[in-house]
Each structure stands twice: as structure tokens, then as C-alpha cells.
Amino acid sequence: MPGSILGEAGGLFGGAVTRKTATRLDCPSCGSAHVAQVLGDNGGISYVCTACGHSWS
Ligand SMILES: [Zn+2]
């Protein structure tokens, strides 16, 4: 059933950590939208690209 397949895919993506932490930012290094917000050492917000590993703030 196509409906059940779509439902399972939606559940998988919805439960993924990357989906929850992803932002609308693009990585300045590789241009990927797979960017996660992380807390910096000074309590600030930094960003890390989950595609290439580039991090910035
Ligand atoms: Zn990147």
C-alpha cells in the first residue's frame, strides 16, 4: 500500500534528530542545508554542518 509506505517514511524523518535540530541555514563551506545548532563553550550558539563537518558561529 503506497499510503502505508509514505506513513512509515514520514515517521522516520519526523523522528530523526537531524530533522529536529536542522535550521534553514546553509553551510558556508559546502552549501548543504544539513546544519545543526550546537551550544558553544561560552554558552553561545554555534552551527555545525552534518554533511562536511564545518562549524561556525
Ligand atoms: Zn558543509
N, CA, C, O and the ligand as a Tripos MOL2 file, in Angstrom:
@<TRIPOS>MOLECULE
protein
  229   227    58     0     0
PROTEIN
NO_CHARGES

@<TRIPOS>ATOM
      1 N           0.8340   -1.2050    0.0000 N.3       1 MET1
      2 CA          0.0000    0.0000    0.0000 C.3       1 MET1
      3 C           0.8650    1.2490    0.0000 C.2       1 MET1
      4 O           1.6590    1.4470    0.9190 O.2       1 MET1
      5 N           0.7270    2.0920   -1.0100 N.am      2 PRO2
      6 CA          1.5130    3.3430   -1.0510 C.3       2 PRO2
      7 C           1.2960    4.1890    0.1900 C.2       2 PRO2
      8 O           2.2260    4.8270    0.6840 O.2       2 PRO2
      9 N           0.0850    4.1940    0.6890 N.am      3 GLY3
     10 CA         -0.2010    5.0320    1.8520 C.3       3 GLY3
     11 C           0.6170    4.6180    3.0600 C.2       3 GLY3
     12 O           1.1460    5.4680    3.7760 O.2       3 GLY3
     13 N           0.7260    3.3090    3.2920 N.am      4 SER4
     14 CA          1.4720    2.8470    4.4590 C.3       4 SER4
     15 C           2.9590    3.1280    4.2980 C.2       4 SER4
     16 O           3.6420    3.4290    5.2770 O.2       4 SER4
     17 N           3.4660    3.0330    3.0760 N.am      5 ILE5
     18 CA          4.8870    3.3120    2.8460 C.3       5 ILE5
     19 C           5.1890    4.7820    3.1450 C.2       5 ILE5
     20 O           6.1880    5.0950    3.7940 O.2       5 ILE5
     21 N           4.3420    5.6630    2.6810 N.am      6 LEU6
     22 CA          4.5450    7.0880    2.9400 C.3       6 LEU6
     23 C           4.4690    7.3650    4.4320 C.2       6 LEU6
     24 O           5.2090    8.1940    4.9610 O.2       6 LEU6
     25 N           3.5770    6.6700    5.0940 N.am      7 GLY7
     26 CA          3.4350    6.8880    6.5370 C.3       7 GLY7
     27 C           4.6940    6.4900    7.2840 C.2       7 GLY7
     28 O           5.1270    7.1930    8.1970 O.2       7 GLY7
     29 N           5.2810    5.3690    6.9010 N.am      8 GLU8
     30 CA          6.4960    4.9340    7.5730 C.3       8 GLU8
     31 C           7.6460    5.8940    7.3050 C.2       8 GLU8
     32 O           8.4070    6.2220    8.2150 O.2       8 GLU8
     33 N           7.7760    6.3450    6.0610 N.am      9 ALA9
     34 CA          8.8470    7.2720    5.7240 C.3       9 ALA9
     35 C           8.6920    8.5690    6.5110 C.2       9 ALA9
     36 O           9.6690    9.1160    7.0240 O.2       9 ALA9
     37 N           7.4720    9.0480    6.5990 N.am     10 GLY10
     38 CA          7.2450   10.2860    7.3330 C.3      10 GLY10
     39 C           7.6060   10.1370    8.7970 C.2      10 GLY10
     40 O           8.1480   11.0570    9.4090 O.2      10 GLY10
     41 N           7.3010    8.9640    9.3600 N.am     11 GLY11
     42 CA          7.6300    8.7380   10.7650 C.3      11 GLY11
     43 C           9.1270    8.7050   10.9820 C.2      11 GLY11
     44 O           9.6270    9.2300   11.9770 O.2      11 GLY11
     45 N           9.8430    8.0930   10.0560 N.am     12 LEU12
     46 CA         11.2910    8.0050   10.1910 C.3      12 LEU12
     47 C          11.9240    9.3860   10.1350 C.2      12 LEU12
     48 O          12.7710    9.7250   10.9610 O.2      12 LEU12
     49 N          11.5090   10.1710    9.1640 N.am     13 PHE13
     50 CA         12.0890   11.5080    9.0230 C.3      13 PHE13
     51 C          11.6860   12.4000   10.1980 C.2      13 PHE13
     52 O          12.4870   13.1980   10.6850 O.2      13 PHE13
     53 N          10.4540   12.2580   10.6420 N.am     14 GLY14
     54 CA          9.9900   13.0970   11.7400 C.3      14 GLY14
     55 C          10.7330   12.8040   13.0290 C.2      14 GLY14
     56 O          10.9070   13.6920   13.8640 O.2      14 GLY14
     57 N          11.1690   11.5690   13.1990 N.am     15 GLY15
     58 CA         11.8450   11.2020   14.4310 C.3      15 GLY15
     59 C          13.3440   11.3730   14.3660 C.2      15 GLY15
     60 O          14.0310   11.1700   15.3670 O.2      15 GLY15
     61 N          13.8660   11.7410   13.2160 N.am     16 ALA16
     62 CA         15.3090   11.8950   13.0790 C.3      16 ALA16
     63 C          15.7840   13.1240   13.8430 C.2      16 ALA16
     64 O          15.1480   14.1770   13.8130 O.2      16 ALA16
     65 N          16.9110   12.9710   14.5260 N.am     17 VAL17
     66 CA         17.4570   14.0890   15.3000 C.3      17 VAL17
     67 C          17.8510   15.2280   14.3780 C.2      17 VAL17
     68 O          17.6750   16.4010   14.7100 O.2      17 VAL17
     69 N          18.3810   14.8760   13.2280 N.am     18 THR18
     70 CA         18.8420   15.9080   12.3120 C.3      18 THR18
     71 C          17.6820   16.7820   11.8530 C.2      18 THR18
     72 O          17.8460   17.9770   11.6060 O.2      18 THR18
     73 N          16.5190   16.1730   11.7450 N.am     19 ARG19
     74 CA         15.3590   16.9490   11.3150 C.3      19 ARG19
     75 C          14.9730   17.9650   12.3900 C.2      19 ARG19
     76 O          14.6100   19.1030   12.0910 O.2      19 ARG19
     77 N          15.0600   17.5310   13.6310 N.am     20 LYS20
     78 CA         14.6200   18.3970   14.7250 C.3      20 LYS20
     79 C          15.5860   19.5550   14.9510 C.2      20 LYS20
     80 O          15.1720   20.6600   15.3010 O.2      20 LYS20
     81 N          16.8820   19.2930   14.7460 N.am     21 THR21
     82 CA         17.8730   20.3220   15.0280 C.3      21 THR21
     83 C          18.2680   21.0950   13.7770 C.2      21 THR21
     84 O          19.0290   22.0590   13.8610 O.2      21 THR21
     85 N          17.7710   20.6900   12.6390 N.am     22 ALA22
     86 CA         18.1630   21.3620   11.4030 C.3      22 ALA22
     87 C          17.6210   22.7900   11.3660 C.2      22 ALA22
     88 O          16.5350   23.0750   11.8700 O.2      22 ALA22
     89 N          18.3790   23.6470   10.7800 N.am     23 THR23
     90 CA         17.9400   25.0130   10.6170 C.3      23 THR23
     91 C          17.7620   25.3050    9.1360 C.2      23 THR23
     92 O          17.9870   24.4440    8.2850 O.2      23 THR23
     93 N          17.3650   26.5000    8.8500 N.am     24 ARG24
     94 CA         17.2240   26.8840    7.4470 C.3      24 ARG24
     95 C          18.5180   27.4600    6.8930 C.2      24 ARG24
     96 O          18.5560   27.9640    5.7700 O.2      24 ARG24
     97 N          19.5680   27.3820    7.6850 N.am     25 LEU25
     98 CA         20.8520   27.9140    7.2330 C.3      25 LEU25
     99 C          21.5120   26.9710    6.2440 C.2      25 LEU25
    100 O          21.2650   25.7660    6.2410 O.2      25 LEU25
    101 N          22.3450   27.5450    5.4190 N.am     26 ASP26
    102 CA         23.1400   26.7300    4.5090 C.3      26 ASP26
    103 C          24.5870   26.7750    4.9590 C.2      26 ASP26
    104 O          25.0690   27.8120    5.4160 O.2      26 ASP26
    105 N          25.2670   25.6800    4.8340 N.am     27 CYS27
    106 CA         26.6800   25.6280    5.1980 C.3      27 CYS27
    107 C          27.4760   26.5530    4.2820 C.2      27 CYS27
    108 O          27.3660   26.4490    3.0610 O.2      27 CYS27
    109 N          28.2760   27.4570    4.8530 N.am     28 PRO28
    110 CA         29.0710   28.3780    4.0270 C.3      28 PRO28
    111 C          30.2230   27.6750    3.3290 C.2      28 PRO28
    112 O          30.8410   28.2310    2.4200 O.2      28 PRO28
    113 N          30.5050   26.4680    3.7500 N.am     29 SER29
    114 CA         31.6220   25.7370    3.1540 C.3      29 SER29
    115 C          31.1810   24.8840    1.9680 C.2      29 SER29
    116 O          31.7970   24.9280    0.9030 O.2      29 SER29
    117 N          30.1070   24.1040    2.1560 N.am     30 CYS30
    118 CA         29.6920   23.1890    1.0920 C.3      30 CYS30
    119 C          28.3030   23.5160    0.5690 C.2      30 CYS30
    120 O          27.8740   22.9590   -0.4420 O.2      30 CYS30
    121 N          27.5900   24.4220    1.2550 N.am     31 GLY31
    122 CA         26.2720   24.8170    0.7670 C.3      31 GLY31
    123 C          25.1570   23.8760    1.1730 C.2      31 GLY31
    124 O          24.0100   24.0620    0.7670 O.2      31 GLY31
    125 N          25.4740   22.8750    1.9620 N.am     32 SER32
    126 CA         24.4500   21.9200    2.3780 C.3      32 SER32
    127 C          23.5080   22.5650    3.3930 C.2      32 SER32
    128 O          23.9120   23.4200    4.1820 O.2      32 SER32
    129 N          22.2600   22.1430    3.3560 N.am     33 ALA33
    130 CA         21.2750   22.6430    4.3210 C.3      33 ALA33
    131 C          21.2380   21.7660    5.5670 C.2      33 ALA33
    132 O          20.4250   21.9870    6.4650 O.2      33 ALA33
    133 N          22.1170   20.7760    5.6170 N.am     34 HIS34
    134 CA         22.1380   19.8710    6.7700 C.3      34 HIS34
    135 C          22.9800   20.5040    7.8700 C.2      34 HIS34
    136 O          24.1030   20.0780    8.1380 O.2      34 HIS34
    137 N          22.4230   21.5140    8.4900 N.am     35 VAL35
    138 CA         23.1330   22.2670    9.5090 C.3      35 VAL35
    139 C          22.4150   22.1040   10.8400 C.2      35 VAL35
    140 O          21.1960   22.2500   10.9290 O.2      35 VAL35
    141 N          23.1900   21.8000   11.8660 N.am     36 ALA36
    142 CA         22.6190   21.6200   13.1910 C.3      36 ALA36
    143 C          23.1260   22.7100   14.1220 C.2      36 ALA36
    144 O          24.2700   23.1530   14.0180 O.2      36 ALA36
    145 N          22.2610   23.1350   15.0310 N.am     37 GLN37
    146 CA         22.6610   24.1060   16.0290 C.3      37 GLN37
    147 C          23.2850   23.3830   17.2140 C.2      37 GLN37
    148 O          22.7710   22.3640   17.6750 O.2      37 GLN37
    149 N          24.3820   23.9130   17.6930 N.am     38 VAL38
    150 CA         25.0330   23.3260   18.8660 C.3      38 VAL38
    151 C          25.4050   24.4460   19.8320 C.2      38 VAL38
    152 O          25.6090   25.5910   19.4260 O.2      38 VAL38
    153 N          25.4890   24.1020   21.1030 N.am     39 LEU39
    154 CA         25.8590   25.0890   22.1020 C.3      39 LEU39
    155 C          27.3760   25.2200   22.1570 C.2      39 LEU39
    156 O          28.0910   24.2220   22.2430 O.2      39 LEU39
    157 N          27.8570   26.4440   22.1080 N.am     40 GLY40
    158 CA         29.2920   26.6760   22.1790 C.3      40 GLY40
    159 C          29.7850   26.6520   23.6110 C.2      40 GLY40
    160 O          28.9910   26.5900   24.5510 O.2      40 GLY40
    161 N          31.1130   26.7020   23.7760 N.am     41 ASP41
    162 CA         31.7030   26.6440   25.1080 C.3      41 ASP41
    163 C          31.3090   27.8470   25.9560 C.2      41 ASP41
    164 O          31.2180   27.7500   27.1800 O.2      41 ASP41
    165 N          31.0770   28.9730   25.3050 N.am     42 ASN42
    166 CA         30.7400   30.1930   26.0450 C.3      42 ASN42
    167 C          29.2380   30.3680   26.1910 C.2      42 ASN42
    168 O          28.7710   31.4420   26.5690 O.2      42 ASN42
    169 N          28.4880   29.3330   25.8980 N.am     43 GLY43
    170 CA         27.0420   29.4120   26.0280 C.3      43 GLY43
    171 C          26.3430   29.9630   24.8080 C.2      43 GLY43
    172 O          25.1150   30.0310   24.7590 O.2      43 GLY43
    173 N          27.1310   30.3580   23.8210 N.am     44 GLY44
    174 CA         26.5340   30.8730   22.5950 C.3      44 GLY44
    175 C          26.0970   29.7510   21.6830 C.2      44 GLY44
    176 O          26.3090   28.5720   21.9680 O.2      44 GLY44
    177 N          25.4920   30.1340   20.5980 N.am     45 ILE45
    178 CA         25.0260   29.1440   19.6180 C.3      45 ILE45
    179 C          26.0250   29.0630   18.4690 C.2      45 ILE45
    180 O          26.4060   30.0750   17.8790 O.2      45 ILE45
    181 N          26.4250   27.8780   18.1770 N.am     46 SER46
    182 CA         27.2690   27.6390   17.0140 C.3      46 SER46
    183 C          26.5190   26.7250   16.0640 C.2      46 SER46
    184 O          25.4900   26.1460   16.4150 O.2      46 SER46
    185 N          27.0390   26.6080   14.8840 N.am     47 TYR47
    186 CA         26.4090   25.7440   13.8880 C.3      47 TYR47
    187 C          27.4380   24.7570   13.3600 C.2      47 TYR47
    188 O          28.6190   25.0770   13.2190 O.2      47 TYR47
    189 N          26.9730   23.5740   13.0780 N.am     48 VAL48
    190 CA         27.8620   22.5620   12.5030 C.3      48 VAL48
    191 C          27.1620   21.9010   11.3340 C.2      48 VAL48
    192 O          25.9930   21.5240   11.4180 O.2      48 VAL48
    193 N          27.8950   21.7700   10.2440 N.am     49 CYS49
    194 CA         27.3570   21.1130    9.0570 C.3      49 CYS49
    195 C          27.5250   19.6120    9.2230 C.2      49 CYS49
    196 O          28.6310   19.1100    9.4220 O.2      49 CYS49
    197 N          26.4050   18.9070    9.1360 N.am     50 THR50
    198 CA         26.4850   17.4480    9.3100 C.3      50 THR50
    199 C          26.9200   16.7620    8.0270 C.2      50 THR50
    200 O          27.1200   15.5480    8.0050 O.2      50 THR50
    201 N          27.0670   17.5310    6.9640 N.am     51 ALA51
    202 CA         27.4760   16.9470    5.6820 C.3      51 ALA51
    203 C          28.9890   16.9450    5.5470 C.2      51 ALA51
    204 O          29.5750   15.9420    5.1400 O.2      51 ALA51
    205 N          29.6370   18.0760    5.8880 N.am     52 CYS52
    206 CA         31.0840   18.1720    5.7000 C.3      52 CYS52
    207 C          31.8200   18.3850    7.0080 C.2      52 CYS52
    208 O          33.0470   18.2970    7.0360 O.2      52 CYS52
    209 N          31.1080   18.6640    8.0920 N.am     53 GLY53
    210 CA         31.7530   18.8030    9.3870 C.3      53 GLY53
    211 C          32.2080   20.2110    9.6880 C.2      53 GLY53
    212 O          32.7620   20.4600   10.7590 O.2      53 GLY53
    213 N          31.9890   21.1410    8.7750 N.am     54 HIS54
    214 CA         32.3870   22.5270    9.0020 C.3      54 HIS54
    215 C          31.5520   23.1110   10.1260 C.2      54 HIS54
    216 O          30.3460   22.8760   10.1970 O.2      54 HIS54
    217 N          32.1890   23.8690   11.0020 N.am     55 SER55
    218 CA         31.4480   24.5040   12.1000 C.3      55 SER55
    219 C          31.7680   25.9840   12.1180 C.2      55 SER55
    220 O          32.8760   26.3970   11.7780 O.2      55 SER55
    221 N          30.7920   26.7720   12.5150 N.am     56 TRP56
    222 CA         30.9660   28.2170   12.5790 C.3      56 TRP56
    223 C          29.9610   28.7740   13.5520 C.2      56 TRP56
    224 O          29.0930   28.0550   14.0450 O.2      56 TRP56
    225 N          30.0790   30.0550   13.8280 N.am     57 SER57
    226 CA         29.1380   30.6900   14.7400 C.3      57 SER57
    227 C          28.7850   32.0890   14.2620 C.2      57 SER57
    228 O          28.0000   32.7820   14.9080 O.2      57 SER57
    229 ZN         29.0790   21.7520    4.8990 Zn       58 ZN58
@<TRIPOS>BOND
     1     1     2 1
     2     2     3 1
     3     3     4 2
     4     3     5 am
     5     5     6 1
     6     6     7 1
     7     7     8 2
     8     7     9 am
     9     9    10 1
    10    10    11 1
    11    11    12 2
    12    11    13 am
    13    13    14 1
    14    14    15 1
    15    15    16 2
    16    15    17 am
    17    17    18 1
    18    18    19 1
    19    19    20 2
    20    19    21 am
    21    21    22 1
    22    22    23 1
    23    23    24 2
    24    23    25 am
    25    25    26 1
    26    26    27 1
    27    27    28 2
    28    27    29 am
    29    29    30 1
    30    30    31 1
    31    31    32 2
    32    31    33 am
    33    33    34 1
    34    34    35 1
    35    35    36 2
    36    35    37 am
    37    37    38 1
    38    38    39 1
    39    39    40 2
    40    39    41 am
    41    41    42 1
    42    42    43 1
    43    43    44 2
    44    43    45 am
    45    45    46 1
    46    46    47 1
    47    47    48 2
    48    47    49 am
    49    49    50 1
    50    50    51 1
    51    51    52 2
    52    51    53 am
    53    53    54 1
    54    54    55 1
    55    55    56 2
    56    55    57 am
    57    57    58 1
    58    58    59 1
    59    59    60 2
    60    59    61 am
    61    61    62 1
    62    62    63 1
    63    63    64 2
    64    63    65 am
    65    65    66 1
    66    66    67 1
    67    67    68 2
    68    67    69 am
    69    69    70 1
    70    70    71 1
    71    71    72 2
    72    71    73 am
    73    73    74 1
    74    74    75 1
    75    75    76 2
    76    75    77 am
    77    77    78 1
    78    78    79 1
    79    79    80 2
    80    79    81 am
    81    81    82 1
    82    82    83 1
    83    83    84 2
    84    83    85 am
    85    85    86 1
    86    86    87 1
    87    87    88 2
    88    87    89 am
    89    89    90 1
    90    90    91 1
    91    91    92 2
    92    91    93 am
    93    93    94 1
    94    94    95 1
    95    95    96 2
    96    95    97 am
    97    97    98 1
    98    98    99 1
    99    99   100 2
   100    99   101 am
   101   101   102 1
   102   102   103 1
   103   103   104 2
   104   103   105 am
   105   105   106 1
   106   106   107 1
   107   107   108 2
   108   107   109 am
   109   109   110 1
   110   110   111 1
   111   111   112 2
   112   111   113 am
   113   113   114 1
   114   114   115 1
   115   115   116 2
   116   115   117 am
   117   117   118 1
   118   118   119 1
   119   119   120 2
   120   119   121 am
   121   121   122 1
   122   122   123 1
   123   123   124 2
   124   123   125 am
   125   125   126 1
   126   126   127 1
   127   127   128 2
   128   127   129 am
   129   129   130 1
   130   130   131 1
   131   131   132 2
   132   131   133 am
   133   133   134 1
   134   134   135 1
   135   135   136 2
   136   135   137 am
   137   137   138 1
   138   138   139 1
   139   139   140 2
   140   139   141 am
   141   141   142 1
   142   142   143 1
   143   143   144 2
   144   143   145 am
   145   145   146 1
   146   146   147 1
   147   147   148 2
   148   147   149 am
   149   149   150 1
   150   150   151 1
   151   151   152 2
   152   151   153 am
   153   153   154 1
   154   154   155 1
   155   155   156 2
   156   155   157 am
   157   157   158 1
   158   158   159 1
   159   159   160 2
   160   159   161 am
   161   161   162 1
   162   162   163 1
   163   163   164 2
   164   163   165 am
   165   165   166 1
   166   166   167 1
   167   167   168 2
   168   167   169 am
   169   169   170 1
   170   170   171 1
   171   171   172 2
   172   171   173 am
   173   173   174 1
   174   174   175 1
   175   175   176 2
   176   175   177 am
   177   177   178 1
   178   178   179 1
   179   179   180 2
   180   179   181 am
   181   181   182 1
   182   182   183 1
   183   183   184 2
   184   183   185 am
   185   185   186 1
   186   186   187 1
   187   187   188 2
   188   187   189 am
   189   189   190 1
   190   190   191 1
   191   191   192 2
   192   191   193 am
   193   193   194 1
   194   194   195 1
   195   195   196 2
   196   195   197 am
   197   197   198 1
   198   198   199 1
   199   199   200 2
   200   199   201 am
   201   201   202 1
   202   202   203 1
   203   203   204 2
   204   203   205 am
   205   205   206 1
   206   206   207 1
   207   207   208 2
   208   207   209 am
   209   209   210 1
   210   210   211 1
   211   211   212 2
   212   211   213 am
   213   213   214 1
   214   214   215 1
   215   215   216 2
   216   215   217 am
   217   217   218 1
   218   218   219 1
   219   219   220 2
   220   219   221 am
   221   221   222 1
   222   222   223 1
   223   223   224 2
   224   223   225 am
   225   225   226 1
   226   226   227 1
   227   227   228 2
@<TRIPOS>SUBSTRUCTURE
     1 MET1         2 RESIDUE 1 A MET
     2 PRO2         6 RESIDUE 1 A PRO
     3 GLY3        10 RESIDUE 1 A GLY
     4 SER4        14 RESIDUE 1 A SER
     5 ILE5        18 RESIDUE 1 A ILE
     6 LEU6        22 RESIDUE 1 A LEU
     7 GLY7        26 RESIDUE 1 A GLY
     8 GLU8        30 RESIDUE 1 A GLU
     9 ALA9        34 RESIDUE 1 A ALA
    10 GLY10       38 RESIDUE 1 A GLY
    11 GLY11       42 RESIDUE 1 A GLY
    12 LEU12       46 RESIDUE 1 A LEU
    13 PHE13       50 RESIDUE 1 A PHE
    14 GLY14       54 RESIDUE 1 A GLY
    15 GLY15       58 RESIDUE 1 A GLY
    16 ALA16       62 RESIDUE 1 A ALA
    17 VAL17       66 RESIDUE 1 A VAL
    18 THR18       70 RESIDUE 1 A THR
    19 ARG19       74 RESIDUE 1 A ARG
    20 LYS20       78 RESIDUE 1 A LYS
    21 THR21       82 RESIDUE 1 A THR
    22 ALA22       86 RESIDUE 1 A ALA
    23 THR23       90 RESIDUE 1 A THR
    24 ARG24       94 RESIDUE 1 A ARG
    25 LEU25       98 RESIDUE 1 A LEU
    26 ASP26      102 RESIDUE 1 A ASP
    27 CYS27      106 RESIDUE 1 A CYS
    28 PRO28      110 RESIDUE 1 A PRO
    29 SER29      114 RESIDUE 1 A SER
    30 CYS30      118 RESIDUE 1 A CYS
    31 GLY31      122 RESIDUE 1 A GLY
    32 SER32      126 RESIDUE 1 A SER
    33 ALA33      130 RESIDUE 1 A ALA
    34 HIS34      134 RESIDUE 1 A HIS
    35 VAL35      138 RESIDUE 1 A VAL
    36 ALA36      142 RESIDUE 1 A ALA
    37 GLN37      146 RESIDUE 1 A GLN
    38 VAL38      150 RESIDUE 1 A VAL
    39 LEU39      154 RESIDUE 1 A LEU
    40 GLY40      158 RESIDUE 1 A GLY
    41 ASP41      162 RESIDUE 1 A ASP
    42 ASN42      166 RESIDUE 1 A ASN
    43 GLY43      170 RESIDUE 1 A GLY
    44 GLY44      174 RESIDUE 1 A GLY
    45 ILE45      178 RESIDUE 1 A ILE
    46 SER46      182 RESIDUE 1 A SER
    47 TYR47      186 RESIDUE 1 A TYR
    48 VAL48      190 RESIDUE 1 A VAL
    49 CYS49      194 RESIDUE 1 A CYS
    50 THR50      198 RESIDUE 1 A THR
    51 ALA51      202 RESIDUE 1 A ALA
    52 CYS52      206 RESIDUE 1 A CYS
    53 GLY53      210 RESIDUE 1 A GLY
    54 HIS54      214 RESIDUE 1 A HIS
    55 SER55      218 RESIDUE 1 A SER
    56 TRP56      222 RESIDUE 1 A TRP
    57 SER57      226 RESIDUE 1 A SER
    58 ZN58       229 GROUP 0 **** ****
